[in-house]
Amino acid sequence: MILFRKKSNLIIKLTNLKKNNFKIGLVPTMGALHKGHISLVERSIKENDYSIVSIFINPAQFNNKKDLKSYPKNLTKDCNYLDSISSDIIIFAPEINDIYDNNLSVKKFNFYGLDKFMEGKHRKGHFNGVATIVSYLFRLVKPNNAYFGEKDFQQLRIIQQLVIDNNIKVNVIGCETIREKDGLALSSRNIKLSKHYRKIASKVYEVINYVRINFASMSLVEIYTYADKFFDNISEIKLEYFTIAESKFLQPVKEKMKNKQYRAFIAVKLDGVRLIDNMELN
């Protein structure tokens, strides 16, 4: 494991790698690494000569200062975790000022409607912050492949569009969501849940998995009614949104159509923690 804290040092390393035409994979993270992150890293290791894991809690994508301050962080633990996977992993963990040059500015992007609903509606400016740092990392690292989890499916689609619009030569690869035994999607935020609320959190998976199983036989009205009633009976969970959307353009749908791909998207709050998930329905 090689750790770089400054972009200038990383650039020197990258220059040497590119001189030898090595294939480079990039896994952008905000740290607090778990098995979901590691699944991305392991795929990158298989498909590239060198893998770079960025660890950077990007303030530009937080619309809640309290959430930013409380986001879990432990660089030493993350580095040790990655080193146990492979000693060849390159870690880039810069300080904020090294990325934003003492000027925390967020660029504005046209996402062609991909940001209008779900996370975009409930976290204003979030995706501009994500696109700002991801496009920065793409320009800096110039990876052949970049890996993102489908748990943040809306983010994945937006980054795929970002690459197309800006003619960035990188292959954006979406990787399946990794889940706990009870179905809860792995997230860095899960560790903030108490034992009591951790058990309740599995209800999020229970709902979307039920919808997945019964999607063909239920109408959209029946599906939404089911989800609303389900969470009405669980006082510990506050449902922020539950949406059935078309997978490519992420538009909420009013009726099901043949030859279309759909996903269920959900966001909840419990125990002061916000969790999101999604699942393919077809």
Rosetta blueprint (number, residue, H / E / L):
1 M L
2 I E
3 L E
4 F E
5 R L
6 K L
7 K H
8 S H
9 N H
10 L H
11 I H
12 I H
13 K H
14 L H
15 T H
16 N H
17 L H
18 K H
19 K H
20 N L
21 N L
22 F L
23 K L
24 I E
25 G E
26 L E
27 V E
28 P E
29 T E
30 M L
31 G L
32 A L
33 L L
34 H L
35 K H
36 G H
37 H H
38 I H
39 S H
40 L H
41 V H
42 E H
43 R H
44 S H
45 I H
46 K H
47 E H
48 N L
49 D L
50 Y E
51 S E
52 I E
53 V E
54 S E
55 I E
56 F L
57 I L
58 N L
59 P H
60 A H
61 Q H
62 F L
63 N L
64 N L
65 K H
66 K H
67 D H
68 L H
69 K H
70 S H
71 Y L
72 P L
73 K L
74 N L
75 L H
76 T H
77 K H
78 D H
79 C H
80 N H
81 Y H
82 L H
83 D H
84 S H
85 I H
86 S L
87 S L
88 D L
89 I L
90 I E
91 I E
92 F E
93 A L
94 P L
95 E L
96 I H
97 N H
98 D H
99 I H
100 Y H
101 D L
102 N L
103 N L
104 L L
105 S L
106 V L
107 K L
108 K L
109 F L
110 N L
111 F L
112 Y L
113 G L
114 L L
115 D L
116 K L
117 F L
118 M L
119 E H
120 G H
121 K H
122 H H
123 R L
124 K L
125 G L
126 H H
127 F H
128 N H
129 G H
130 V H
131 A H
132 T H
133 I H
134 V H
135 S H
136 Y H
137 L H
138 F H
139 R H
140 L H
141 V H
142 K L
143 P L
144 N L
145 N E
146 A E
147 Y E
148 F E
149 G E
150 E H
151 K H
152 D H
153 F H
154 Q H
155 Q H
156 L H
157 R H
158 I H
159 I H
160 Q H
161 Q H
162 L H
163 V H
164 I H
165 D H
166 N L
167 N L
168 I L
169 K L
170 V L
171 N E
172 V E
173 I E
174 G E
175 C E
176 E L
177 T L
178 I L
179 R E
180 E L
181 K L
182 D L
183 G L
184 L L
185 A E
186 L L
187 S L
188 S H
189 R H
190 N H
191 I H
192 K H
193 L L
194 S L
195 K H
196 H H
197 Y H
198 R H
199 K H
200 I H
201 A H
202 S H
203 K H
204 V H
205 Y H
206 E H
207 V H
208 I H
209 N H
210 Y H
211 V H
212 R H
213 I H
214 N H
215 F L
216 A L
217 S L
218 M L
219 S L
220 L H
221 V H
222 E H
223 I H
224 Y H
225 T H
226 Y H
227 A H
228 D H
229 K H
230 F H
231 F H
232 D H
233 N L
234 I L
235 S L
236 E L
237 I L
238 K E
239 L E
240 E E
241 Y E
242 F E
243 T E
244 I E
245 A E
246 E E
247 S L
248 K L
249 F L
250 L L
251 Q L
252 P E
253 V L
254 K L
255 E L
256 K L
257 M L
258 K L
259 N L
260 K L
261 Q L
262 Y E
263 R E
264 A E
265 F E
266 I E
267 A E
268 V E
269 K E
270 L E
271 D L
272 G L
273 V E
274 R E
275 L E
276 I E
277 D E
278 N E
279 M E
280 E E
281 L L
282 N L
